[in-house]
Amino acid sequence: DVIFDPVGGDVFDESVRCIAFDGRLLVIGFTSGRIPSVNVNMPLIKGFSVVGVRAGEYGRQFPERGRENQAAIRSWAEQGKVHPHVFAEVPLDDWREAWRLIRDREVVGKVIIRP
């Protein structure tokens, strides 16, 4: 089991509840607005680990591995293997609307601002 959690809050709480023994819970962000906490007996009892993931920091700490990871991601994108969910495309003149969507936490996926 590997759980990628960019949401935090209730999603994190449910992830702790349902994760398999020896699983990994990757904490990527807190878009829910609530930073959760976990009682340390849960990872002990269920045998799972909680790992903080900050892509930019990883590249700063391990520059060579960071470059390799970026090259792999770029290659996957060029091969059409990466399909990000686009929530909205907004004309450049309406950039304030794009920021409003993000600020109000309405976005699921990416917002693209087009020239």
MODELLER restraints for C-alpha pairs under 7 A, 6 or more apart:
rsr = mdl.restraints
at = mdl.atoms
rsr.add(forms.Gaussian(group=physical.xy_distance, feature=features.Distance(at['CA:1:A'], at['CA:19:A']), mean=6.65, stdev=0.5))
rsr.add(forms.Gaussian(group=physical.xy_distance, feature=features.Distance(at['CA:1:A'], at['CA:20:A']), mean=5.82, stdev=0.5))
rsr.add(forms.Gaussian(group=physical.xy_distance, feature=features.Distance(at['CA:1:A'], at['CA:23:A']), mean=4.52, stdev=0.5))
rsr.add(forms.Gaussian(group=physical.xy_distance, feature=features.Distance(at['CA:1:A'], at['CA:24:A']), mean=6.28, stdev=0.5))
rsr.add(forms.Gaussian(group=physical.xy_distance, feature=features.Distance(at['CA:2:A'], at['CA:23:A']), mean=5.71, stdev=0.5))
rsr.add(forms.Gaussian(group=physical.xy_distance, feature=features.Distance(at['CA:2:A'], at['CA:24:A']), mean=4.81, stdev=0.5))
rsr.add(forms.Gaussian(group=physical.xy_distance, feature=features.Distance(at['CA:2:A'], at['CA:25:A']), mean=5.93, stdev=0.5))
rsr.add(forms.Gaussian(group=physical.xy_distance, feature=features.Distance(at['CA:3:A'], at['CA:24:A']), mean=6.33, stdev=0.5))
rsr.add(forms.Gaussian(group=physical.xy_distance, feature=features.Distance(at['CA:3:A'], at['CA:25:A']), mean=4.87, stdev=0.5))
rsr.add(forms.Gaussian(group=physical.xy_distance, feature=features.Distance(at['CA:3:A'], at['CA:26:A']), mean=5.90, stdev=0.5))
rsr.add(forms.Gaussian(group=physical.xy_distance, feature=features.Distance(at['CA:4:A'], at['CA:25:A']), mean=6.42, stdev=0.5))
rsr.add(forms.Gaussian(group=physical.xy_distance, feature=features.Distance(at['CA:4:A'], at['CA:26:A']), mean=4.95, stdev=0.5))
rsr.add(forms.Gaussian(group=physical.xy_distance, feature=features.Distance(at['CA:4:A'], at['CA:27:A']), mean=6.59, stdev=0.5))
rsr.add(forms.Gaussian(group=physical.xy_distance, feature=features.Distance(at['CA:4:A'], at['CA:28:A']), mean=6.88, stdev=0.5))
rsr.add(forms.Gaussian(group=physical.xy_distance, feature=features.Distance(at['CA:5:A'], at['CA:12:A']), mean=6.69, stdev=0.5))
rsr.add(forms.Gaussian(group=physical.xy_distance, feature=features.Distance(at['CA:5:A'], at['CA:26:A']), mean=5.95, stdev=0.5))
rsr.add(forms.Gaussian(group=physical.xy_distance, feature=features.Distance(at['CA:5:A'], at['CA:27:A']), mean=5.21, stdev=0.5))
rsr.add(forms.Gaussian(group=physical.xy_distance, feature=features.Distance(at['CA:5:A'], at['CA:28:A']), mean=5.58, stdev=0.5))
rsr.add(forms.Gaussian(group=physical.xy_distance, feature=features.Distance(at['CA:5:A'], at['CA:29:A']), mean=6.81, stdev=0.5))
rsr.add(forms.Gaussian(group=physical.xy_distance, feature=features.Distance(at['CA:6:A'], at['CA:27:A']), mean=6.38, stdev=0.5))
rsr.add(forms.Gaussian(group=physical.xy_distance, feature=features.Distance(at['CA:6:A'], at['CA:28:A']), mean=4.48, stdev=0.5))
rsr.add(forms.Gaussian(group=physical.xy_distance, feature=features.Distance(at['CA:6:A'], at['CA:29:A']), mean=4.18, stdev=0.5))
rsr.add(forms.Gaussian(group=physical.xy_distance, feature=features.Distance(at['CA:6:A'], at['CA:30:A']), mean=5.85, stdev=0.5))
rsr.add(forms.Gaussian(group=physical.xy_distance, feature=features.Distance(at['CA:6:A'], at['CA:31:A']), mean=6.51, stdev=0.5))
rsr.add(forms.Gaussian(group=physical.xy_distance, feature=features.Distance(at['CA:7:A'], at['CA:29:A']), mean=5.80, stdev=0.5))
rsr.add(forms.Gaussian(group=physical.xy_distance, feature=features.Distance(at['CA:7:A'], at['CA:30:A']), mean=4.67, stdev=0.5))
rsr.add(forms.Gaussian(group=physical.xy_distance, feature=features.Distance(at['CA:7:A'], at['CA:31:A']), mean=4.67, stdev=0.5))
rsr.add(forms.Gaussian(group=physical.xy_distance, feature=features.Distance(at['CA:7:A'], at['CA:32:A']), mean=5.22, stdev=0.5))
rsr.add(forms.Gaussian(group=physical.xy_distance, feature=features.Distance(at['CA:8:A'], at['CA:29:A']), mean=6.42, stdev=0.5))
rsr.add(forms.Gaussian(group=physical.xy_distance, feature=features.Distance(at['CA:8:A'], at['CA:30:A']), mean=4.57, stdev=0.5))
rsr.add(forms.Gaussian(group=physical.xy_distance, feature=features.Distance(at['CA:8:A'], at['CA:31:A']), mean=6.69, stdev=0.5))
rsr.add(forms.Gaussian(group=physical.xy_distance, feature=features.Distance(at['CA:8:A'], at['CA:32:A']), mean=5.95, stdev=0.5))
rsr.add(forms.Gaussian(group=physical.xy_distance, feature=features.Distance(at['CA:8:A'], at['CA:34:A']), mean=6.44, stdev=0.5))
rsr.add(forms.Gaussian(group=physical.xy_distance, feature=features.Distance(at['CA:8:A'], at['CA:35:A']), mean=6.02, stdev=0.5))
rsr.add(forms.Gaussian(group=physical.xy_distance, feature=features.Distance(at['CA:8:A'], at['CA:36:A']), mean=6.11, stdev=0.5))
rsr.add(forms.Gaussian(group=physical.xy_distance, feature=features.Distance(at['CA:9:A'], at['CA:32:A']), mean=5.83, stdev=0.5))
rsr.add(forms.Gaussian(group=physical.xy_distance, feature=features.Distance(at['CA:9:A'], at['CA:34:A']), mean=4.84, stdev=0.5))
rsr.add(forms.Gaussian(group=physical.xy_distance, feature=features.Distance(at['CA:9:A'], at['CA:35:A']), mean=5.87, stdev=0.5))
rsr.add(forms.Gaussian(group=physical.xy_distance, feature=features.Distance(at['CA:9:A'], at['CA:36:A']), mean=5.20, stdev=0.5))
rsr.add(forms.Gaussian(group=physical.xy_distance, feature=features.Distance(at['CA:12:A'], at['CA:36:A']), mean=6.79, stdev=0.5))
rsr.add(forms.Gaussian(group=physical.xy_distance, feature=features.Distance(at['CA:21:A'], at['CA:46:A']), mean=5.14, stdev=0.5))
rsr.add(forms.Gaussian(group=physical.xy_distance, feature=features.Distance(at['CA:21:A'], at['CA:47:A']), mean=5.28, stdev=0.5))
rsr.add(forms.Gaussian(group=physical.xy_distance, feature=features.Distance(at['CA:21:A'], at['CA:48:A']), mean=5.94, stdev=0.5))
rsr.add(forms.Gaussian(group=physical.xy_distance, feature=features.Distance(at['CA:22:A'], at['CA:47:A']), mean=4.92, stdev=0.5))
rsr.add(forms.Gaussian(group=physical.xy_distance, feature=features.Distance(at['CA:22:A'], at['CA:48:A']), mean=4.59, stdev=0.5))
rsr.add(forms.Gaussian(group=physical.xy_distance, feature=features.Distance(at['CA:23:A'], at['CA:48:A']), mean=4.69, stdev=0.5))
rsr.add(forms.Gaussian(group=physical.xy_distance, feature=features.Distance(at['CA:23:A'], at['CA:49:A']), mean=6.53, stdev=0.5))
rsr.add(forms.Gaussian(group=physical.xy_distance, feature=features.Distance(at['CA:24:A'], at['CA:48:A']), mean=5.60, stdev=0.5))
rsr.add(forms.Gaussian(group=physical.xy_distance, feature=features.Distance(at['CA:24:A'], at['CA:49:A']), mean=4.93, stdev=0.5))
rsr.add(forms.Gaussian(group=physical.xy_distance, feature=features.Distance(at['CA:24:A'], at['CA:50:A']), mean=5.95, stdev=0.5))
rsr.add(forms.Gaussian(group=physical.xy_distance, feature=features.Distance(at['CA:25:A'], at['CA:49:A']), mean=6.15, stdev=0.5))
rsr.add(forms.Gaussian(group=physical.xy_distance, feature=features.Distance(at['CA:25:A'], at['CA:50:A']), mean=4.77, stdev=0.5))
rsr.add(forms.Gaussian(group=physical.xy_distance, feature=features.Distance(at['CA:25:A'], at['CA:51:A']), mean=6.15, stdev=0.5))
rsr.add(forms.Gaussian(group=physical.xy_distance, feature=features.Distance(at['CA:26:A'], at['CA:50:A']), mean=6.00, stdev=0.5))
rsr.add(forms.Gaussian(group=physical.xy_distance, feature=features.Distance(at['CA:26:A'], at['CA:51:A']), mean=4.88, stdev=0.5))
rsr.add(forms.Gaussian(group=physical.xy_distance, feature=features.Distance(at['CA:26:A'], at['CA:52:A']), mean=5.90, stdev=0.5))
rsr.add(forms.Gaussian(group=physical.xy_distance, feature=features.Distance(at['CA:26:A'], at['CA:53:A']), mean=6.36, stdev=0.5))
rsr.add(forms.Gaussian(group=physical.xy_distance, feature=features.Distance(at['CA:27:A'], at['CA:51:A']), mean=6.00, stdev=0.5))
rsr.add(forms.Gaussian(group=physical.xy_distance, feature=features.Distance(at['CA:27:A'], at['CA:52:A']), mean=4.84, stdev=0.5))
rsr.add(forms.Gaussian(group=physical.xy_distance, feature=features.Distance(at['CA:27:A'], at['CA:53:A']), mean=5.90, stdev=0.5))
rsr.add(forms.Gaussian(group=physical.xy_distance, feature=features.Distance(at['CA:28:A'], at['CA:52:A']), mean=6.40, stdev=0.5))
rsr.add(forms.Gaussian(group=physical.xy_distance, feature=features.Distance(at['CA:28:A'], at['CA:53:A']), mean=5.18, stdev=0.5))
rsr.add(forms.Gaussian(group=physical.xy_distance, feature=features.Distance(at['CA:28:A'], at['CA:54:A']), mean=6.57, stdev=0.5))
rsr.add(forms.Gaussian(group=physical.xy_distance, feature=features.Distance(at['CA:43:A'], at['CA:49:A']), mean=6.12, stdev=0.5))
rsr.add(forms.Gaussian(group=physical.xy_distance, feature=features.Distance(at['CA:58:A'], at['CA:66:A']), mean=6.54, stdev=0.5))
rsr.add(forms.Gaussian(group=physical.xy_distance, feature=features.Distance(at['CA:59:A'], at['CA:65:A']), mean=6.80, stdev=0.5))
rsr.add(forms.Gaussian(group=physical.xy_distance, feature=features.Distance(at['CA:59:A'], at['CA:66:A']), mean=4.01, stdev=0.5))
rsr.add(forms.Gaussian(group=physical.xy_distance, feature=features.Distance(at['CA:76:A'], at['CA:82:A']), mean=5.97, stdev=0.5))
rsr.add(forms.Gaussian(group=physical.xy_distance, feature=features.Distance(at['CA:84:A'], at['CA:109:A']), mean=6.94, stdev=0.5))
rsr.add(forms.Gaussian(group=physical.xy_distance, feature=features.Distance(at['CA:85:A'], at['CA:109:A']), mean=4.87, stdev=0.5))
rsr.add(forms.Gaussian(group=physical.xy_distance, feature=features.Distance(at['CA:85:A'], at['CA:110:A']), mean=6.18, stdev=0.5))
rsr.add(forms.Gaussian(group=physical.xy_distance, feature=features.Distance(at['CA:86:A'], at['CA:109:A']), mean=5.45, stdev=0.5))
rsr.add(forms.Gaussian(group=physical.xy_distance, feature=features.Distance(at['CA:86:A'], at['CA:110:A']), mean=4.72, stdev=0.5))
rsr.add(forms.Gaussian(group=physical.xy_distance, feature=features.Distance(at['CA:86:A'], at['CA:111:A']), mean=6.13, stdev=0.5))
rsr.add(forms.Gaussian(group=physical.xy_distance, feature=features.Distance(at['CA:87:A'], at['CA:107:A']), mean=6.21, stdev=0.5))
rsr.add(forms.Gaussian(group=physical.xy_distance, feature=features.Distance(at['CA:87:A'], at['CA:108:A']), mean=5.92, stdev=0.5))
rsr.add(forms.Gaussian(group=physical.xy_distance, feature=features.Distance(at['CA:87:A'], at['CA:109:A']), mean=5.32, stdev=0.5))
rsr.add(forms.Gaussian(group=physical.xy_distance, feature=features.Distance(at['CA:87:A'], at['CA:110:A']), mean=5.40, stdev=0.5))
rsr.add(forms.Gaussian(group=physical.xy_distance, feature=features.Distance(at['CA:87:A'], at['CA:111:A']), mean=5.72, stdev=0.5))
rsr.add(forms.Gaussian(group=physical.xy_distance, feature=features.Distance(at['CA:88:A'], at['CA:110:A']), mean=6.94, stdev=0.5))
rsr.add(forms.Gaussian(group=physical.xy_distance, feature=features.Distance(at['CA:88:A'], at['CA:111:A']), mean=4.93, stdev=0.5))
rsr.add(forms.Gaussian(group=physical.xy_distance, feature=features.Distance(at['CA:88:A'], at['CA:112:A']), mean=6.32, stdev=0.5))
rsr.add(forms.Gaussian(group=physical.xy_distance, feature=features.Distance(at['CA:89:A'], at['CA:111:A']), mean=5.83, stdev=0.5))
rsr.add(forms.Gaussian(group=physical.xy_distance, feature=features.Distance(at['CA:89:A'], at['CA:112:A']), mean=4.68, stdev=0.5))
rsr.add(forms.Gaussian(group=physical.xy_distance, feature=features.Distance(at['CA:89:A'], at['CA:113:A']), mean=5.88, stdev=0.5))
rsr.add(forms.Gaussian(group=physical.xy_distance, feature=features.Distance(at['CA:89:A'], at['CA:114:A']), mean=6.86, stdev=0.5))
rsr.add(forms.Gaussian(group=physical.xy_distance, feature=features.Distance(at['CA:90:A'], at['CA:98:A']), mean=6.43, stdev=0.5))
rsr.add(forms.Gaussian(group=physical.xy_distance, feature=features.Distance(at['CA:90:A'], at['CA:112:A']), mean=6.15, stdev=0.5))
rsr.add(forms.Gaussian(group=physical.xy_distance, feature=features.Distance(at['CA:90:A'], at['CA:113:A']), mean=4.86, stdev=0.5))
rsr.add(forms.Gaussian(group=physical.xy_distance, feature=features.Distance(at['CA:90:A'], at['CA:114:A']), mean=6.03, stdev=0.5))
rsr.add(forms.Gaussian(group=physical.xy_distance, feature=features.Distance(at['CA:91:A'], at['CA:113:A']), mean=5.66, stdev=0.5))
rsr.add(forms.Gaussian(group=physical.xy_distance, feature=features.Distance(at['CA:91:A'], at['CA:114:A']), mean=4.84, stdev=0.5))
rsr.add(forms.Gaussian(group=physical.xy_distance, feature=features.Distance(at['CA:91:A'], at['CA:115:A']), mean=6.09, stdev=0.5))
rsr.add(forms.Gaussian(group=physical.xy_distance, feature=features.Distance(at['CA:92:A'], at['CA:113:A']), mean=5.55, stdev=0.5))
rsr.add(forms.Gaussian(group=physical.xy_distance, feature=features.Distance(at['CA:92:A'], at['CA:114:A']), mean=5.34, stdev=0.5))
rsr.add(forms.Gaussian(group=physical.xy_distance, feature=features.Distance(at['CA:92:A'], at['CA:115:A']), mean=5.00, stdev=0.5))
rsr.add(forms.Gaussian(group=physical.xy_distance, feature=features.Distance(at['CA:95:A'], at['CA:113:A']), mean=6.69, stdev=0.5))
rsr.add(forms.Gaussian(group=physical.xy_distance, feature=features.Distance(at['CA:98:A'], at['CA:111:A']), mean=6.69, stdev=0.5))
rsr.add(forms.Gaussian(group=physical.xy_distance, feature=features.Distance(at['CA:101:A'], at['CA:107:A']), mean=6.04, stdev=0.5))
